[in-house]
């Protein structure tokens, strides 16, 4: 995995397989979190074998609480405010 960037934790080409599956985590308030349960039935599209653990998140309360503090435009484009830039007669849902 020497060619991968420092933040990567799995190598999809030479590492993820049923003996060494990749593992996804939840990102909540800037922290990567594990869960107590994972889906282990995500098949590799090439081989068909299990190769990836995806969080089976049951407690969504932290994510729901964070909706109130996240701008409508999202954190990736917080400088962009669609509603203030549009004419009054154009509904936002038609522009996005």
BELDA-V774311 format. One line per field, one symbol per residue. phi: phi as a letter, one per 20 degrees, with the letter a starting at -180 (. if undefined). burial: 1 if it has 16 or more other C-alpha atoms within 10 Angstrom, else 0. A space follows every 50 residues. Layout:
phi=???
burial=???
//
This chain:
phi=.feeffffdcdfedbebfebffcecedclncececfccfcceeffeenef bbedgefdeegfffffffeefgenffbffecgffeeffedfgfeee
burial=00000000010000011000111111000000010001010000000001 1111100000000000000000000000000000000000000000
//
